[in-house]
Amino acid sequence: MTESTIAALATAPGRSGIGVIRISGPMAVSAATSLCADMPDLPPRKAVLASWLDADGEVLDQGLMLYFPAPHSYTGEDVVELQGHGSPVLMRALLSRLFSLGCQPAKPGEFTRRAVMNGKMNLSQAEAVIACIDAATVRAGKQAQKQLQGLFGRRIEALMETITDIVAHIEATLDFAEEEIPDLYYETLAQRTRRELIEPIEVLLHSASFGERLFDGATVAIIGAPNVGKSSLLNALAGYDRAIVSEIPGTTRDVLEIDFEVEGIPVRLADTAGLRDVDDYVEREGIRRAEKIATQADAVIFVADATRPESWHLPQQATLRVMNKTDAATSSDWPEGFIAISVHTGAGMDHLKQALASHLADMDISAEDVFVTRERHRQALQQALHDIRAGLACLTGEAELDIAAAQWRHAYHALGEILGLGDVEHILDRVFSSFCIGK
């Protein structure tokens, strides 16, 4: 518990039908009721209609008050929410009044930080809160909810419990060994380490490419010769006519971008100028930009025209090869490795989307499992895996068992940082600096 009481706007800034101010701390109830003409009783978790006054006793606004007593609240402290009209002016006036009554302005993420400090959630769940807010697709939102419910945290806790059990077993062996430790002991210990620690961590790490992109998104560039159907493909993926489509070469002269999703991954798709030798300065600049974005993109879709073999020349940066206009082709003797599609008829489009998702995810994404979605978690898991493997390499004799146990203790602490355990104040500062005020 903390001694200060904080207050902040919990809803988005700006004009809205309803605005919510959240108050948390030991003075939450007294500060909220001090706003009212009559000191109302605040029964737990029941809405109470109240009028809120300024310092001169005039009514600022009227709305509902909700009281959540400690420890059964979001932060684990006494929490009161004021639900009033969403006028920015009125919300600022109410906050100013609360600050004059002794409340302090909440820092970014301070409500959730107090929830972590008071044991209402671990740090990985706190990060899931901001993930729920930032989710750009339904699949990302569902993944954030799984982490908020503690599914990812329980995976980490299980790994930490296994490390604790293995280290305790080693120490007991060293303390009470009356004769030489048999080789079978080392082999059994190594097998358990691989099966219960290394393999599960490798599975989690393998999910990071997809999990992180669920929230960070990906950039995909479409390149190819003029008039192969790049703009038509962008429009088809977007579901509306974003790019001008014309049979005149050089119609697309700049990079056009749209946002869409594939298998829950937010994708920024860039249509680029057709690659060819030209004298026109504007078109040449468009081609330069196309080549630049192709080098920076997470994936590059190279589009060729099935009716024009001269368009089949494959650039080095292509990660997916698409053969368009296959409905108009007289033969299918194009090079292997192309995904056959027809933007005109829609044939092959589902196959292309699935291939793109598989490339971006680099894993089987058919199952809705718990994924690693944050760089911080991935780095901690990588450090833990390194320490576990270092300990495994020490299982060659009794003299090295102490070293192995020490390495696995390091792995334990690395995993603990994911949950916010130990001396992790610097990690808390970094995590909650990315939160919005009021959450």
Buried (B, 14 or more C-beta within 10 A) or exposed (E): EBEBBBBBBBBEBEEBEEBBBBBBBBBBBBBBBBBBEEEBEBEEEEEBEBBBBBEEEEEBBEBBBBBBBBEEBBBBBBBBBBBBBBBEEBBEBBBEBBEEBBBBEBBBBBBBBBBBBBEBBBBBBBBBBBBBEBBBBEBBBBBBBBBBEBBBBEBBBEBBEBBEEBBEBBEEBEEEEEEEBEEEBBEEBBEBBBEBBBEBBEEBBBBBBBBBBBBBBBBBBBBBBBBBBBBBBBBBBBEEEBBEBEEEBBBBBBBBBBEBBBBBBBBBBBBBBBBBEBEEEEBBEBBEBBBEBBEEBBBBBBBBBBBEEEBBEEEEBBBBBBBBBBBEBEEEEBEEEBBBBBBBEEEBBEEBBBBBBBBBBEBEBEEEBBBBBBEBBBBBBBBBBBBBBBBBEBBEEEEBBEBBBBBBBBBBBBBBBBBBBEEBEEBBEEBBEEBBBBB
